[in-house]
Amino acid sequence: MAHPYMSTEANEGLTGNFSMSPSYIDLLIDLRRTVMWYYSPTMWRDYVFPTSLINGFTRQCYFQQNDIYYTLLIAVFITLIRYAFESCISTLLISRLNLIEMNKKKIPESAWKCFLYTFTWSYCFYLVRYRYDYFDQPYLIWDDWSPEMLIPFDIKLLYFVECGFYVHSIYATIFMDLKRKDYLIMLLHHVLTIALISLSYCTRYHKIGLLVFFMHDITDIFLEATKLMRYIIVRQGGQKYHMWYHASHGSFGIFVVCWFIFRLYWFPLKVLYSSGVVFVYRALPNGCGLHGLFNSLLWILLTLNLYWLYFILKIFYKLVTGSSSDGGDIRESEDEIS
């Protein structure tokens, strides 16, 4: 099944090939070539907006009604578990550590997120390392794509949990989490993530979606761990535990390294290259569409990663120059609002 708006002449006009081990230069050059070809006038002579876009969704997107119910049930379940976690386990931890009042409100949120991100990324690591070879060979992701292909149960389960978590996160950002200056940015991030998860699930882009999960959740583990360590440095009475001070700096260092490797190195070269370049060669001839929409969402996600990098580097600079002892949270400190 060929691309519905592609002429035979346009299909034959794509030159060159893709790299199996791309660099940033390959990403820029090959992406420019495929974008210029894909969006050339001859490719879209029969395209009518928004009718053609709606027809693309109708033709390619597929999900069962039960999928929505499962996702919403998991979102409610996660919310209830968080309330129980924060009221029981975190309360017990707070009373034992004799924390100052300001940090008592922050520990439950970070402890919960650290636990959940560790769980989801560990399961994701298992899938990537032992079940599927998409990380080492992302250029093979599109070879067997079809709109009727079945999503394996283990990947489907990850999708339900991840999507349910971000549905919960919208509720939590509004009603449970401490309010911060990037409040609206976080809501945008959650909505974008839900859109990406849903689109990749419905269009059977679940293989590339698995890599997106793998490359993003790990940084959140060390971010929340760093915050937890920072919160338990100072106790009531002014007593300081310097062991946790140094541990928080070490955790923040790991967080920065993971941010660069996973979100700014592997994500562009494995995910964006595969979805933007390899897709055109391997999936498009089989009728796989919505290329522009899906890739736009992925590039917005990269933009958000770069936006947060600015705050990460600010804190890193303060740590290196000794002008601040706060290495625990790129979103808190002076960014916190009532």
C-alpha positions in Angstrom: 0.0 0.0 0.0 1.7 3.2 -1.1 1.4 6.6 0.5 -2.0 8.0 -0.4 -0.8 11.4 -1.7 2.5 10.2 -3.3 2.9 10.2 -7.0 5.1 7.6 -8.6 7.4 10.2 -9.9 7.8 11.7 -6.4 8.5 8.3 -4.9 11.3 7.7 -7.3 12.8 11.1 -6.6 14.2 10.3 -3.2 18.0 9.9 -3.5 20.6 8.7 -1.1 20.2 6.3 1.8 20.1 6.4 5.6 23.0 5.7 8.1 22.9 2.8 10.5 25.1 4.7 12.9 24.2 8.3 12.4 25.9 11.3 13.8 24.5 14.8 14.4 25.7 15.8 11.0 23.9 12.8 9.5 20.8 13.8 11.3 20.8 17.3 10.0 21.8 16.4 6.4 19.6 13.4 6.0 16.6 15.0 7.7 16.9 18.0 5.5 17.0 15.8 2.4 14.0 13.7 3.4 11.9 16.7 4.6 12.6 18.6 1.3 11.5 15.5 -0.6 8.6 14.6 1.5 7.1 18.1 1.5 7.7 18.9 -2.1 4.6 20.1 -4.1 4.4 16.9 -6.1 4.0 14.8 -3.0 0.9 16.7 -1.9 -0.9 17.7 -5.0 -4.1 15.8 -3.9 -3.9 16.8 -0.2 -6.8 18.9 1.1 -6.6 20.2 4.7 -8.2 19.2 7.0 -10.1 16.5 5.1 -7.0 14.6 4.2 -5.6 14.8 7.8 -8.9 13.4 9.2 -8.9 10.7 6.6 -5.3 9.8 7.6 -6.4 9.4 11.2 -9.4 7.3 10.2 -7.3 5.1 7.9 -4.4 4.5 10.1 -5.3 5.0 13.8 -6.9 2.0 15.5 -7.6 1.3 19.2 -10.2 -0.6 21.2 -12.6 1.2 23.5 -11.3 -0.9 26.3 -7.9 0.6 25.9 -9.3 3.9 27.1 -11.0 2.3 30.1 -7.8 0.5 31.1 -5.7 3.7 30.9 -8.2 5.7 33.0 -8.5 2.9 35.5 -4.7 2.8 35.9 -4.7 6.6 36.3 -7.2 6.3 39.1 -5.3 3.4 40.6 -2.0 5.4 40.5 -3.7 8.4 42.2 -5.1 6.2 45.0 -1.8 4.5 45.5 0.0 7.8 45.7 -2.4 9.1 48.3 -1.8 6.0 50.3 1.9 6.2 49.8 2.2 9.8 50.9 -0.1 9.4 53.9 1.5 6.2 55.2 5.1 5.5 54.1 6.2 9.1 53.6 4.6 10.2 56.9 6.4 7.5 58.8 9.7 8.5 57.1 9.2 12.2 57.9 8.5 11.5 61.6 11.6 9.4 61.9 14.0 11.8 60.1 12.9 14.9 62.2 12.8 17.1 59.1 12.2 20.8 59.1 8.7 22.0 58.3 9.4 23.3 54.7 10.8 19.9 53.6 8.0 17.9 55.1 5.8 19.0 52.3 8.3 18.1 49.6 9.4 14.7 50.6 6.2 12.8 49.8 6.0 14.1 46.2 9.6 13.3 45.4 9.6 9.9 47.1 6.6 8.8 45.2 7.9 10.0 41.8 11.3 8.4 42.5 9.6 5.1 43.3 7.3 5.1 40.2 10.0 6.2 37.7 12.3 3.5 39.0 9.6 0.9 38.5 8.7 2.0 35.0 12.2 2.5 33.8 13.4 -0.9 35.2 10.6 -2.6 33.3 11.4 -0.6 30.2 15.1 -1.5 30.5 14.1 -5.2 30.7 12.1 -4.9 27.5 14.9 -3.0 25.6 17.7 -5.2 26.9 16.2 -8.7 27.0 13.1 -8.7 24.9 13.6 -6.4 21.9 16.6 -5.1 19.9 15.2 -1.7 19.0 17.9 0.2 20.9 20.9 -1.4 19.1 19.2 -1.5 15.7 16.7 1.3 15.5 16.8 1.2 11.7 14.9 -2.1 11.8 11.9 -0.6 13.7 9.9 0.0 10.6 10.6 -3.1 8.6 7.4 -5.1 9.6 5.1 -2.1 10.1 1.5 -2.4 9.1 -1.7 -0.8 10.5 -3.1 -4.2 11.4 0.0 -5.3 13.4 -0.6 -6.5 16.9 1.2 -4.8 19.8 2.9 -7.3 22.1 1.2 -7.6 25.5 4.4 -6.6 27.4 4.7 -3.3 25.4 1.0 -2.7 25.6 1.2 -3.0 29.4 4.0 -0.4 29.5 1.8 1.9 27.4 -1.2 1.6 29.7 1.0 2.4 32.8 2.9 5.3 31.2 -0.3 6.9 29.7 -2.2 6.3 33.0 0.7 7.9 34.9 0.6 11.1 32.8 -3.2 11.3 33.0 -2.7 11.1 36.7 0.1 13.7 36.5 -2.2 16.3 35.1 -4.5 15.8 38.1 -1.5 15.8 40.4 0.1 18.9 39.0 -3.2 20.8 39.5 -4.3 19.4 42.9 -1.4 17.5 44.6 2.0 18.9 43.7 3.6 22.1 45.0 3.0 24.9 42.6 6.1 26.2 40.8 6.8 28.8 38.2 7.0 26.2 35.4 3.5 25.0 36.3 2.1 25.6 32.8 5.2 24.2 31.2 4.7 20.9 33.1 1.0 20.8 32.1 2.1 21.3 28.5 4.7 18.5 28.9 2.0 16.1 30.3 -0.5 16.9 27.5 2.2 16.5 24.9 3.4 13.2 26.4 -0.2 11.9 26.4 -0.6 12.9 22.8 2.6 11.2 21.8 1.8 8.0 23.7 -1.7 7.9 22.3 -0.6 8.6 18.7 2.2 6.1 18.7 -0.1 3.5 20.2 -3.0 4.0 17.7 -0.7 4.2 14.7 1.4 1.2 15.8 4.5 3.3 16.3 5.0 1.4 19.6 8.5 0.3 18.9 9.8 3.9 18.6 7.6 4.7 21.6 9.5 2.1 23.7 12.7 3.9 23.0 11.2 7.3 24.0 10.2 5.9 27.4 13.6 4.3 27.8 15.5 7.6 27.1 13.4 9.9 29.3 12.4 8.1 32.5 15.9 7.4 33.8 16.7 11.1 34.3 13.7 11.6 36.4 14.9 8.8 38.8 18.1 10.7 39.6 16.3 14.1 39.7 13.9 12.9 42.4 16.6 11.0 44.2 18.7 14.2 44.3 15.8 16.2 45.7 15.2 13.6 48.4 18.8 13.7 49.5 18.7 17.5 49.6 15.6 17.5 51.7 17.1 15.4 54.4 20.3 17.3 54.8 19.0 19.8 57.4 17.0 18.6 60.4 15.1 20.3 63.1 17.4 22.2 65.4 19.7 23.2 62.6 21.6 19.8 62.6 23.1 19.1 59.2 24.0 15.7 57.7 26.9 16.4 55.3 26.9 12.8 54.0 23.6 13.5 52.3 25.0 16.9 51.1 27.8 15.2 49.2 25.5 12.3 48.0 23.0 14.8 46.6 25.8 16.4 44.6 26.9 13.0 43.3 23.3 12.2 42.3 22.9 15.5 40.6 26.1 14.8 38.6 24.7 11.5 37.4 21.5 13.2 36.5 23.3 15.8 34.3 25.3 13.0 32.6 22.1 11.0 32.0 20.4 14.1 30.6 23.1 14.6 28.0 23.5 11.0 27.1 19.9 9.8 27.0 17.9 13.0 26.1 20.3 15.0 24.0 22.5 12.3 22.4 20.6 9.0 22.1 17.2 10.5 21.7 18.1 12.6 18.6 20.3 10.0 17.0 18.2 6.9 17.6 14.6 8.2 17.9 14.5 11.4 15.8 16.7 9.9 13.1 14.7 6.7 12.9 11.3 8.5 12.9 12.4 11.4 10.6 14.7 9.6 8.1 14.5 5.8 8.3 10.7 6.1 8.4 10.6 7.6 4.9 12.6 4.7 3.4 11.2 1.8 5.3 7.6 2.6 6.4 6.3 5.2 4.0 6.2 2.9 1.0 4.0 0.5 3.1 1.4 3.3 3.6 2.6 4.5 7.0 1.5 8.1 7.4 1.1 11.0 9.9 4.9 11.5 9.6 4.7 15.3 10.0 2.5 15.3 13.1 4.3 12.6 14.9 7.8 14.1 14.2 6.6 17.5 15.2 5.6 16.2 18.6 8.9 14.5 19.0 10.8 17.7 18.1 8.7 19.7 20.6 9.7 17.2 23.2 13.4 17.8 22.3 12.8 21.5 22.6 11.4 21.0 26.1 14.5 19.0 27.0 16.7 21.9 25.8 14.6 24.4 27.7 15.1 22.5 31.0 18.8 22.1 30.1 19.2 25.9 30.7 18.1 25.5 34.3 20.3 22.4 34.8 23.4 24.3 33.6 22.6 27.2 35.8 22.6 25.0 38.9 25.7 23.1 37.6 27.5 26.4 37.2 26.7 27.4 40.8 27.9 24.1 42.1 31.2 24.3 40.2 31.8 27.9 41.2 30.7 27.3 44.8 28.1 30.0 44.7 25.3 27.7 45.7 24.9 24.6 47.8 21.6 23.7 46.0 22.1 20.9 43.6 18.9 19.1 44.2 16.1 20.4 42.1 16.1 22.3 38.8 12.5 23.4 39.3 12.5 24.4 43.0 14.4 26.9 45.2 13.6 30.4 43.9 11.3 28.9 41.3 8.8 27.8 43.9 5.6 29.9 44.3 2.7 29.7 46.7 
